[in-house]
Amino acid sequence: MDWEYVAKVLPLFGKAAVLTVRIGVIGIFFAMAVGLACSVVRQLKIPVLRQVTSVYIELSRNTPLLVQLFFIYYGLPKIGIRMDAETCGGAAE
């Protein structure tokens, strides 16, 4: 085993861990905001908004996370919505 190489790349694992935690926290806050908005809309019982919220919930529940990530990262730029990779990861969580 090449210990010099391990010592060289070890700081990269620390940076990756910080990035992972940051994306996770962004995703948690985004999910809480969207969940709160959806629950308020469903409690207001406005028929059109309630149906839109129901469709969103069913799509997000029944679609694998990897498919959602691909759609956000590769699909949204096709319609003009551009985000960096970190924001896409947080939004998909």
PDB file as gemmi writes it, atoms N, CA and C in Angstrom:
CRYST1    1.000    1.000    1.000  90.00  90.00  90.00 P 1                      
ATOM      1  N   MET A   1       0.845  -1.179   0.000  1.00  0.00           N  
ATOM      2  CA  MET A   1       0.000   0.000   0.000  1.00  0.00           C  
ATOM      3  C   MET A   1       0.889   1.241   0.000  1.00  0.00           C  
ATOM      4  N   ASP A   2       0.534   2.203  -0.792  1.00  0.00           N  
ATOM      5  CA  ASP A   2       1.309   3.428  -0.932  1.00  0.00           C  
ATOM      6  C   ASP A   2       0.783   4.461   0.065  1.00  0.00           C  
ATOM      7  N   TRP A   3       1.464   4.581   1.193  1.00  0.00           N  
ATOM      8  CA  TRP A   3       1.010   5.476   2.265  1.00  0.00           C  
ATOM      9  C   TRP A   3       1.172   6.945   1.897  1.00  0.00           C  
ATOM     10  N   GLU A   4       2.100   7.249   1.019  1.00  0.00           N  
ATOM     11  CA  GLU A   4       2.257   8.643   0.583  1.00  0.00           C  
ATOM     12  C   GLU A   4       1.018   9.095  -0.196  1.00  0.00           C  
ATOM     13  N   TYR A   5       0.517   8.211  -1.040  1.00  0.00           N  
ATOM     14  CA  TYR A   5      -0.697   8.535  -1.801  1.00  0.00           C  
ATOM     15  C   TYR A   5      -1.899   8.685  -0.864  1.00  0.00           C  
ATOM     16  N   VAL A   6      -1.991   7.807   0.108  1.00  0.00           N  
ATOM     17  CA  VAL A   6      -3.085   7.887   1.085  1.00  0.00           C  
ATOM     18  C   VAL A   6      -3.020   9.216   1.835  1.00  0.00           C  
ATOM     19  N   ALA A   7      -1.833   9.616   2.251  1.00  0.00           N  
ATOM     20  CA  ALA A   7      -1.675  10.885   2.962  1.00  0.00           C  
ATOM     21  C   ALA A   7      -2.006  12.072   2.057  1.00  0.00           C  
ATOM     22  N   LYS A   8      -1.759  11.921   0.755  1.00  0.00           N  
ATOM     23  CA  LYS A   8      -2.034  13.015  -0.176  1.00  0.00           C  
ATOM     24  C   LYS A   8      -3.534  13.190  -0.407  1.00  0.00           C  
ATOM     25  N   VAL A   9      -4.271  12.093  -0.511  1.00  0.00           N  
ATOM     26  CA  VAL A   9      -5.695  12.192  -0.826  1.00  0.00           C  
ATOM     27  C   VAL A   9      -6.590  12.234   0.405  1.00  0.00           C  
ATOM     28  N   LEU A  10      -6.060  12.019   1.583  1.00  0.00           N  
ATOM     29  CA  LEU A  10      -6.866  12.021   2.807  1.00  0.00           C  
ATOM     30  C   LEU A  10      -7.594  13.339   3.047  1.00  0.00           C  
ATOM     31  N   PRO A  11      -6.991  14.501   2.811  1.00  0.00           N  
ATOM     32  CA  PRO A  11      -7.744  15.759   2.982  1.00  0.00           C  
ATOM     33  C   PRO A  11      -8.950  15.876   2.051  1.00  0.00           C  
ATOM     34  N   LEU A  12      -8.902  15.214   0.904  1.00  0.00           N  
ATOM     35  CA  LEU A  12     -10.047  15.251  -0.006  1.00  0.00           C  
ATOM     36  C   LEU A  12     -11.265  14.580   0.611  1.00  0.00           C  
ATOM     37  N   PHE A  13     -11.053  13.547   1.422  1.00  0.00           N  
ATOM     38  CA  PHE A  13     -12.167  12.894   2.085  1.00  0.00           C  
ATOM     39  C   PHE A  13     -12.825  13.826   3.098  1.00  0.00           C  
ATOM     40  N   GLY A  14     -12.033  14.654   3.765  1.00  0.00           N  
ATOM     41  CA  GLY A  14     -12.600  15.641   4.691  1.00  0.00           C  
ATOM     42  C   GLY A  14     -13.454  16.667   3.959  1.00  0.00           C  
ATOM     43  N   LYS A  15     -12.959  17.144   2.814  1.00  0.00           N  
ATOM     44  CA  LYS A  15     -13.740  18.092   2.018  1.00  0.00           C  
ATOM     45  C   LYS A  15     -15.027  17.447   1.509  1.00  0.00           C  
ATOM     46  N   ALA A  16     -14.936  16.191   1.091  1.00  0.00           N  
ATOM     47  CA  ALA A  16     -16.123  15.482   0.599  1.00  0.00           C  
ATOM     48  C   ALA A  16     -17.139  15.287   1.716  1.00  0.00           C  
ATOM     49  N   ALA A  17     -16.673  15.017   2.920  1.00  0.00           N  
ATOM     50  CA  ALA A  17     -17.592  14.844   4.050  1.00  0.00           C  
ATOM     51  C   ALA A  17     -18.313  16.150   4.374  1.00  0.00           C  
ATOM     52  N   VAL A  18     -17.584  17.257   4.344  1.00  0.00           N  
ATOM     53  CA  VAL A  18     -18.207  18.557   4.594  1.00  0.00           C  
ATOM     54  C   VAL A  18     -19.238  18.874   3.512  1.00  0.00           C  
ATOM     55  N   LEU A  19     -18.909  18.604   2.266  1.00  0.00           N  
ATOM     56  CA  LEU A  19     -19.844  18.843   1.169  1.00  0.00           C  
ATOM     57  C   LEU A  19     -21.098  17.976   1.310  1.00  0.00           C  
ATOM     58  N   THR A  20     -20.921  16.723   1.707  1.00  0.00           N  
ATOM     59  CA  THR A  20     -22.053  15.822   1.891  1.00  0.00           C  
ATOM     60  C   THR A  20     -22.978  16.318   2.991  1.00  0.00           C  
ATOM     61  N   VAL A  21     -22.428  16.745   4.086  1.00  0.00           N  
ATOM     62  CA  VAL A  21     -23.248  17.267   5.188  1.00  0.00           C  
ATOM     63  C   VAL A  21     -23.947  18.548   4.756  1.00  0.00           C  
ATOM     64  N   ARG A  22     -23.259  19.420   4.039  1.00  0.00           N  
ATOM     65  CA  ARG A  22     -23.867  20.669   3.589  1.00  0.00           C  
ATOM     66  C   ARG A  22     -25.043  20.409   2.645  1.00  0.00           C  
ATOM     67  N   ILE A  23     -24.873  19.489   1.703  1.00  0.00           N  
ATOM     68  CA  ILE A  23     -25.967  19.144   0.789  1.00  0.00           C  
ATOM     69  C   ILE A  23     -27.125  18.522   1.561  1.00  0.00           C  
ATOM     70  N   GLY A  24     -26.810  17.694   2.541  1.00  0.00           N  
ATOM     71  CA  GLY A  24     -27.854  17.091   3.359  1.00  0.00           C  
ATOM     72  C   GLY A  24     -28.661  18.114   4.132  1.00  0.00           C  
ATOM     73  N   VAL A  25     -27.990  19.103   4.710  1.00  0.00           N  
ATOM     74  CA  VAL A  25     -28.686  20.152   5.460  1.00  0.00           C  
ATOM     75  C   VAL A  25     -29.542  21.001   4.523  1.00  0.00           C  
ATOM     76  N   ILE A  26     -29.021  21.346   3.368  1.00  0.00           N  
ATOM     77  CA  ILE A  26     -29.807  22.101   2.382  1.00  0.00           C  
ATOM     78  C   ILE A  26     -31.046  21.305   1.989  1.00  0.00           C  
ATOM     79  N   GLY A  27     -30.879  20.008   1.756  1.00  0.00           N  
ATOM     80  CA  GLY A  27     -32.003  19.157   1.384  1.00  0.00           C  
ATOM     81  C   GLY A  27     -33.052  19.063   2.476  1.00  0.00           C  
ATOM     82  N   ILE A  28     -32.619  18.983   3.725  1.00  0.00           N  
ATOM     83  CA  ILE A  28     -33.562  18.904   4.841  1.00  0.00           C  
ATOM     84  C   ILE A  28     -34.379  20.179   4.941  1.00  0.00           C  
ATOM     85  N   PHE A  29     -33.733  21.331   4.850  1.00  0.00           N  
ATOM     86  CA  PHE A  29     -34.471  22.591   4.936  1.00  0.00           C  
ATOM     87  C   PHE A  29     -35.419  22.770   3.754  1.00  0.00           C  
ATOM     88  N   PHE A  30     -34.966  22.391   2.555  1.00  0.00           N  
ATOM     89  CA  PHE A  30     -35.820  22.496   1.378  1.00  0.00           C  
ATOM     90  C   PHE A  30     -37.021  21.560   1.511  1.00  0.00           C  
ATOM     91  N   ALA A  31     -36.786  20.336   1.984  1.00  0.00           N  
ATOM     92  CA  ALA A  31     -37.876  19.373   2.151  1.00  0.00           C  
ATOM     93  C   ALA A  31     -38.874  19.842   3.201  1.00  0.00           C  
ATOM     94  N   MET A  32     -38.382  20.450   4.273  1.00  0.00           N  
ATOM     95  CA  MET A  32     -39.298  20.965   5.298  1.00  0.00           C  
ATOM     96  C   MET A  32     -40.145  22.104   4.757  1.00  0.00           C  
ATOM     97  N   ALA A  33     -39.546  22.991   3.974  1.00  0.00           N  
ATOM     98  CA  ALA A  33     -40.300  24.109   3.408  1.00  0.00           C  
ATOM     99  C   ALA A  33     -41.350  23.627   2.420  1.00  0.00           C  
ATOM    100  N   VAL A  34     -40.983  22.706   1.542  1.00  0.00           N  
ATOM    101  CA  VAL A  34     -41.937  22.179   0.557  1.00  0.00           C  
ATOM    102  C   VAL A  34     -43.028  21.381   1.263  1.00  0.00           C  
ATOM    103  N   GLY A  35     -42.666  20.572   2.247  1.00  0.00           N  
ATOM    104  CA  GLY A  35     -43.651  19.794   2.992  1.00  0.00           C  
ATOM    105  C   GLY A  35     -44.628  20.671   3.742  1.00  0.00           C  
ATOM    106  N   LEU A  36     -44.131  21.739   4.351  1.00  0.00           N  
ATOM    107  CA  LEU A  36     -45.006  22.667   5.058  1.00  0.00           C  
ATOM    108  C   LEU A  36     -45.953  23.359   4.084  1.00  0.00           C  
ATOM    109  N   ALA A  37     -45.433  23.786   2.939  1.00  0.00           N  
ATOM    110  CA  ALA A  37     -46.285  24.434   1.937  1.00  0.00           C  
ATOM    111  C   ALA A  37     -47.354  23.472   1.427  1.00  0.00           C  
ATOM    112  N   CYS A  38     -46.978  22.228   1.169  1.00  0.00           N  
ATOM    113  CA  CYS A  38     -47.956  21.239   0.683  1.00  0.00           C  
ATOM    114  C   CYS A  38     -49.017  20.946   1.736  1.00  0.00           C  
ATOM    115  N   SER A  39     -48.614  20.852   2.988  1.00  0.00           N  
ATOM    116  CA  SER A  39     -49.597  20.566   4.031  1.00  0.00           C  
ATOM    117  C   SER A  39     -50.560  21.730   4.227  1.00  0.00           C  
ATOM    118  N   VAL A  40     -50.064  22.953   4.116  1.00  0.00           N  
ATOM    119  CA  VAL A  40     -50.948  24.120   4.226  1.00  0.00           C  
ATOM    120  C   VAL A  40     -51.935  24.147   3.065  1.00  0.00           C  
ATOM    121  N   VAL A  41     -51.471  23.868   1.862  1.00  0.00           N  
ATOM    122  CA  VAL A  41     -52.355  23.854   0.692  1.00  0.00           C  
ATOM    123  C   VAL A  41     -53.423  22.776   0.845  1.00  0.00           C  
ATOM    124  N   ARG A  42     -53.026  21.611   1.343  1.00  0.00           N  
ATOM    125  CA  ARG A  42     -54.009  20.533   1.504  1.00  0.00           C  
ATOM    126  C   ARG A  42     -55.022  20.848   2.599  1.00  0.00           C  
ATOM    127  N   GLN A  43     -54.629  21.589   3.604  1.00  0.00           N  
ATOM    128  CA  GLN A  43     -55.567  21.957   4.675  1.00  0.00           C  
ATOM    129  C   GLN A  43     -56.514  23.069   4.248  1.00  0.00           C  
ATOM    130  N   LEU A  44     -56.096  23.903   3.307  1.00  0.00           N  
ATOM    131  CA  LEU A  44     -56.961  24.981   2.828  1.00  0.00           C  
ATOM    132  C   LEU A  44     -58.116  24.466   1.976  1.00  0.00           C  
ATOM    133  N   LYS A  45     -57.952  23.273   1.428  1.00  0.00           N  
ATOM    134  CA  LYS A  45     -58.989  22.608   0.637  1.00  0.00           C  
ATOM    135  C   LYS A  45     -59.441  23.415  -0.581  1.00  0.00           C  
ATOM    136  N   ILE A  46     -58.487  24.030  -1.250  1.00  0.00           N  
ATOM    137  CA  ILE A  46     -58.750  24.669  -2.535  1.00  0.00           C  
ATOM    138  C   ILE A  46     -58.598  23.574  -3.582  1.00  0.00           C  
ATOM    139  N   PRO A  47     -59.675  23.254  -4.333  1.00  0.00           N  
ATOM    140  CA  PRO A  47     -59.658  22.045  -5.180  1.00  0.00           C  
ATOM    141  C   PRO A  47     -58.491  21.957  -6.164  1.00  0.00           C  
ATOM    142  N   VAL A  48     -58.212  23.016  -6.896  1.00  0.00           N  
ATOM    143  CA  VAL A  48     -57.159  22.943  -7.916  1.00  0.00           C  
ATOM    144  C   VAL A  48     -55.787  22.800  -7.265  1.00  0.00           C  
ATOM    145  N   LEU A  49     -55.496  23.607  -6.270  1.00  0.00           N  
ATOM    146  CA  LEU A  49     -54.196  23.525  -5.598  1.00  0.00           C  
ATOM    147  C   LEU A  49     -54.035  22.200  -4.866  1.00  0.00           C  
ATOM    148  N   ARG A  50     -55.126  21.678  -4.336  1.00  0.00           N  
ATOM    149  CA  ARG A  50     -55.057  20.400  -3.644  1.00  0.00           C  
ATOM    150  C   ARG A  50     -54.712  19.274  -4.628  1.00  0.00           C  
ATOM    151  N   GLN A  51     -55.273  19.326  -5.828  1.00  0.00           N  
ATOM    152  CA  GLN A  51     -54.960  18.305  -6.833  1.00  0.00           C  
ATOM    153  C   GLN A  51     -53.511  18.421  -7.306  1.00  0.00           C  
ATOM    154  N   VAL A  52     -53.040  19.658  -7.499  1.00  0.00           N  
ATOM    155  CA  VAL A  52     -51.649  19.864  -7.911  1.00  0.00           C  
ATOM    156  C   VAL A  52     -50.704  19.324  -6.829  1.00  0.00           C  
ATOM    157  N   THR A  53     -51.032  19.596  -5.583  1.00  0.00           N  
ATOM    158  CA  THR A  53     -50.216  19.108  -4.483  1.00  0.00           C  
ATOM    159  C   THR A  53     -50.239  17.581  -4.423  1.00  0.00           C  
ATOM    160  N   SER A  54     -51.392  16.997  -4.638  1.00  0.00           N  
ATOM    161  CA  SER A  54     -51.498  15.533  -4.631  1.00  0.00           C  
ATOM    162  C   SER A  54     -50.660  14.908  -5.742  1.00  0.00           C  
ATOM    163  N   VAL A  55     -50.677  15.501  -6.925  1.00  0.00           N  
ATOM    164  CA  VAL A  55     -49.866  14.993  -8.033  1.00  0.00           C  
ATOM    165  C   VAL A  55     -48.384  15.106  -7.698  1.00  0.00           C  
ATOM    166  N   TYR A  56     -47.971  16.234  -7.138  1.00  0.00           N  
ATOM    167  CA  TYR A  56     -46.564  16.418  -6.750  1.00  0.00           C  
ATOM    168  C   TYR A  56     -46.146  15.364  -5.721  1.00  0.00           C  
ATOM    169  N   ILE A  57     -46.981  15.135  -4.734  1.00  0.00           N  
ATOM    170  CA  ILE A  57     -46.649  14.164  -3.691  1.00  0.00           C  
ATOM    171  C   ILE A  57     -46.536  12.756  -4.280  1.00  0.00           C  
ATOM    172  N   GLU A  58     -47.479  12.381  -5.116  1.00  0.00           N  
ATOM    173  CA  GLU A  58     -47.435  11.044  -5.705  1.00  0.00           C  
ATOM    174  C   GLU A  58     -46.236  10.868  -6.630  1.00  0.00           C  
ATOM    175  N   LEU A  59     -45.891  11.898  -7.395  1.00  0.00           N  
ATOM    176  CA  LEU A  59     -44.710  11.809  -8.257  1.00  0.00           C  
ATOM    177  C   LEU A  59     -43.429  11.678  -7.442  1.00  0.00           C  
ATOM    178  N   SER A  60     -43.323  12.454  -6.379  1.00  0.00           N  
ATOM    179  CA  SER A  60     -42.103  12.403  -5.583  1.00  0.00           C  
ATOM    180  C   SER A  60     -41.996  11.108  -4.791  1.00  0.00           C  
ATOM    181  N   ARG A  61     -43.121  10.526  -4.398  1.00  0.00           N  
ATOM    182  CA  ARG A  61     -43.083   9.260  -3.674  1.00  0.00           C  
ATOM    183  C   ARG A  61     -42.792   8.077  -4.588  1.00  0.00           C  
ATOM    184  N   ASN A  62     -43.328   8.105  -5.799  1.00  0.00           N  
ATOM    185  CA  ASN A  62     -43.265   6.943  -6.674  1.00  0.00           C  
ATOM    186  C   ASN A  62     -42.150   7.001  -7.700  1.00  0.00           C  
ATOM    187  N   THR A  63     -41.257   7.966  -7.589  1.00  0.00           N  
ATOM    188  CA  THR A  63     -40.138   8.076  -8.515  1.00  0.00           C  
ATOM    189  C   THR A  63     -38.845   7.854  -7.727  1.00  0.00           C  
ATOM    190  N   PRO A  64     -37.960   7.000  -8.205  1.00  0.00           N  
ATOM    191  CA  PRO A  64     -36.686   6.800  -7.499  1.00  0.00           C  
ATOM    192  C   PRO A  64     -35.879   8.105  -7.433  1.00  0.00           C  
ATOM    193  N   LEU A  65     -35.129   8.247  -6.358  1.00  0.00           N  
ATOM    194  CA  LEU A  65     -34.355   9.470  -6.142  1.00  0.00           C  
ATOM    195  C   LEU A  65     -33.352   9.708  -7.263  1.00  0.00           C  
ATOM    196  N   LEU A  66     -32.756   8.651  -7.788  1.00  0.00           N  
ATOM    197  CA  LEU A  66     -31.781   8.826  -8.859  1.00  0.00           C  
ATOM    198  C   LEU A  66     -32.435   9.391 -10.113  1.00  0.00           C  
ATOM    199  N   VAL A  67     -33.653   8.977 -10.410  1.00  0.00           N  
ATOM    200  CA  VAL A  67     -34.383   9.515 -11.558  1.00  0.00           C  
ATOM    201  C   VAL A  67     -34.685  10.995 -11.325  1.00  0.00           C  
ATOM    202  N   GLN A  68     -35.057  11.351 -10.108  1.00  0.00           N  
ATOM    203  CA  GLN A  68     -35.309  12.759  -9.793  1.00  0.00           C  
ATOM    204  C   GLN A  68     -34.045  13.593  -9.951  1.00  0.00           C  
ATOM    205  N   LEU A  69     -32.918  13.048  -9.495  1.00  0.00           N  
ATOM    206  CA  LEU A  69     -31.645  13.764  -9.651  1.00  0.00           C  
ATOM    207  C   LEU A  69     -31.299  13.977 -11.118  1.00  0.00           C  
ATOM    208  N   PHE A  70     -31.469  12.932 -11.935  1.00  0.00           N  
ATOM    209  CA  PHE A  70     -31.196  13.074 -13.367  1.00  0.00           C  
ATOM    210  C   PHE A  70     -32.107  14.113 -13.993  1.00  0.00           C  
ATOM    211  N   PHE A  71     -33.376  14.115 -13.631  1.00  0.00           N  
ATOM    212  CA  PHE A  71     -34.313  15.085 -14.186  1.00  0.00           C  
ATOM    213  C   PHE A  71     -33.920  16.503 -13.792  1.00  0.00           C  
ATOM    214  N   ILE A  72     -33.580  16.707 -12.529  1.00  0.00           N  
ATOM    215  CA  ILE A  72     -33.233  18.057 -12.071  1.00  0.00           C  
ATOM    216  C   ILE A  72     -31.918  18.520 -12.697  1.00  0.00           C  
ATOM    217  N   TYR A  73     -30.918  17.644 -12.720  1.00  0.00           N  
ATOM    218  CA  TYR A  73     -29.597  18.054 -13.183  1.00  0.00           C  
ATOM    219  C   TYR A  73     -29.508  18.164 -14.708  1.00  0.00           C  
ATOM    220  N   TYR A  74     -30.132  17.213 -15.431  1.00  0.00           N  
ATOM    221  CA  TYR A  74     -30.022  17.204 -16.888  1.00  0.00           C  
ATOM    222  C   TYR A  74     -31.264  17.747 -17.592  1.00  0.00           C  
ATOM    223  N   GLY A  75     -32.438  17.586 -16.988  1.00  0.00           N  
ATOM    224  CA  GLY A  75     -33.674  17.978 -17.652  1.00  0.00           C  
ATOM    225  C   GLY A  75     -34.008  19.448 -17.522  1.00  0.00           C  
ATOM    226  N   LEU A  76     -33.841  20.006 -16.328  1.00  0.00           N  
ATOM    227  CA  LEU A  76     -34.204  21.416 -16.136  1.00  0.00           C  
ATOM    228  C   LEU A  76     -33.373  22.387 -16.979  1.00  0.00           C  
ATOM    229  N   PRO A  77     -32.071  22.150 -17.191  1.00  0.00           N  
ATOM    230  CA  PRO A  77     -31.332  23.065 -18.078  1.00  0.00           C  
ATOM    231  C   PRO A  77     -31.860  23.080 -19.514  1.00  0.00           C  
ATOM    232  N   LYS A  78     -32.527  22.007 -19.940  1.00  0.00           N  
ATOM    233  CA  LYS A  78     -33.096  21.971 -21.291  1.00  0.00           C  
ATOM    234  C   LYS A  78     -34.240  22.970 -21.450  1.00  0.00           C  
ATOM    235  N   ILE A  79     -34.909  23.311 -20.335  1.00  0.00           N  
ATOM    236  CA  ILE A  79     -35.999  24.285 -20.401  1.00  0.00           C  
ATOM    237  C   ILE A  79     -35.575  25.646 -19.855  1.00  0.00           C  
ATOM    238  N   GLY A  80     -34.275  25.824 -19.602  1.00  0.00           N  
ATOM    239  CA  GLY A  80     -33.755  27.130 -19.227  1.00  0.00           C  
ATOM    240  C   GLY A  80     -33.525  27.355 -17.748  1.00  0.00           C  
ATOM    241  N   ILE A  81     -33.741  26.353 -16.909  1.00  0.00           N  
ATOM    242  CA  ILE A  81     -33.515  26.497 -15.465  1.00  0.00           C  
ATOM    243  C   ILE A  81     -32.160  25.877 -15.151  1.00  0.00           C  
ATOM    244  N   ARG A  82     -31.197  26.703 -14.787  1.00  0.00           N  
ATOM    245  CA  ARG A  82     -29.842  26.227 -14.547  1.00  0.00           C  
ATOM    246  C   ARG A  82     -29.497  26.367 -13.064  1.00  0.00           C  
ATOM    247  N   MET A  83     -28.920  25.292 -12.512  1.00  0.00           N  
ATOM    248  CA  MET A  83     -28.470  25.277 -11.112  1.00  0.00           C  
ATOM    249  C   MET A  83     -27.124  24.572 -11.067  1.00  0.00           C  
ATOM    250  N   ASP A  84     -26.337  24.871 -10.037  1.00  0.00           N  
ATOM    251  CA  ASP A  84     -25.092  24.143  -9.870  1.00  0.00           C  
ATOM    252  C   ASP A  84     -25.400  22.782  -9.268  1.00  0.00           C  
ATOM    253  N   ALA A  85     -24.406  21.918  -9.270  1.00  0.00           N  
ATOM    254  CA  ALA A  85     -24.598  20.529  -8.825  1.00  0.00           C  
ATOM    255  C   ALA A  85     -25.006  20.455  -7.371  1.00  0.00           C  
ATOM    256  N   GLU A  86     -24.436  21.303  -6.530  1.00  0.00           N  
ATOM    257  CA  GLU A  86     -24.760  21.287  -5.111  1.00  0.00           C  
ATOM    258  C   GLU A  86     -26.226  21.642  -4.865  1.00  0.00           C  
ATOM    259  N   THR A  87     -26.742  22.636  -5.558  1.00  0.00           N  
ATOM    260  CA  THR A  87     -28.134  23.033  -5.424  1.00  0.00           C  
ATOM    261  C   THR A  87     -29.061  21.936  -5.942  1.00  0.00           C  
ATOM    262  N   CYS A  88     -28.694  21.306  -7.037  1.00  0.00           N  
ATOM    263  CA  CYS A  88     -29.499  20.198  -7.569  1.00  0.00           C  
ATOM    264  C   CYS A  88     -29.585  19.057  -6.571  1.00  0.00           C  
ATOM    265  N   GLY A  89     -28.466  18.737  -5.943  1.00  0.00           N  
ATOM    266  CA  GLY A  89     -28.467  17.670  -4.941  1.00  0.00           C  
ATOM    267  C   GLY A  89     -29.328  18.011  -3.749  1.00  0.00           C  
ATOM    268  N   GLY A  90     -29.282  19.250  -3.307  1.00  0.00           N  
ATOM    269  CA  GLY A  90     -30.137  19.668  -2.193  1.00  0.00           C  
ATOM    270  C   GLY A  90     -31.598  19.695  -2.550  1.00  0.00           C  
ATOM    271  N   ALA A  91     -31.908  20.097  -3.763  1.00  0.00           N  
ATOM    272  CA  ALA A  91     -33.307  20.168  -4.187  1.00  0.00           C  
ATOM    273  C   ALA A  91     -33.909  18.792  -4.378  1.00  0.00           C  
ATOM    274  N   ALA A  92     -33.108  17.835  -4.775  1.00  0.00           N  
ATOM    275  CA  ALA A  92     -33.633  16.493  -5.023  1.00  0.00           C  
ATOM    276  C   ALA A  92     -33.863  15.722  -3.735  1.00  0.00           C  
ATOM    277  N   GLU A  93     -33.183  16.072  -2.673  1.00  0.00           N  
ATOM    278  CA  GLU A  93     -33.391  15.360  -1.429  1.00  0.00           C  
ATOM    279  C   GLU A  93     -34.741  15.680  -0.928  1.00  0.00           C  
TER     280      GLU A  93                                                      
END                                                                             
